[in-house]
Amino acid sequence: MIRANKVVALILLILATSLVCFEIILVDYGFDLVDEGWHYSKFTYPDEVKASVLKDHLYSGILFKALNYDLPKFRLFNIGIMILSSLILSIGCIKLIEIKSHNIENKKFFFIVIYSTIIIFQMPSIWCERSLAYNQLSSNLSQICLGLFLISYLNSKNSSLLYFLTGSMVSFLFLLRPPSGVSISIILIILFLLLDRNLNKFIFFIKFSIIGFFTFLFFTFHLLKLPTNI
């Protein structure tokens, strides 16, 4: 059974790694089958499409310009964000399994399976966007929010900071796509109540999440340069 688990984990890891490498090879080729060309025009000329803090092309436009409008680098950055968000969510899932299972065996197996599976099912070359637009950003941010929440809930030493970061990411998601921000907020609250009905912990979670939420809003509205200044 243990050998079979290792084989499954190895196959998934090889597949995920191969897909990432394949996507990296393709960074300098063509456009995807969705709206990638349109997104890049928005990123390059955000002032022409009335970009604001509520539009994904404001943030992506700033990043695109910082990368000197280098399309391969921009796509590599997108892949990096996807890998990072998948890692954060995987760590959160593993910590949840550890707590609920008390004495988890083959921890590496579970981690590799979860991480590889998340990577496989969101590789840009399969069905997701290759550009860092609102769909890809909202997907990555949702994973980060959920992963940070699970890590913070199960890590009492740094929970205040992690709840703060969770709230900040929810705020960013809310700006990019309000329905997604509202949805992930409801999901996090329901998940917290399912995991722990301790009122004091819940208030602690809500307090630092709200502080993070409004701190991000403050810096976004007061410090972020508008398209005319980009």
TAMO-V509133 format. One record per helix or strand. SS is the DSSP state (H for helix, E for strand). FROM is the first residue (numbers start at 1). TO is the last residue. Records with the same first field share a line. If there is no record, write none. Layout:
# TAMO-V509133
SS = FROM-TO  FROM-TO
This chain:
# TAMO-V509133
H = 2-28  36-44  46-49  56-66  71-101  107-120  134-153  156-176  178-195  199-223  227-229
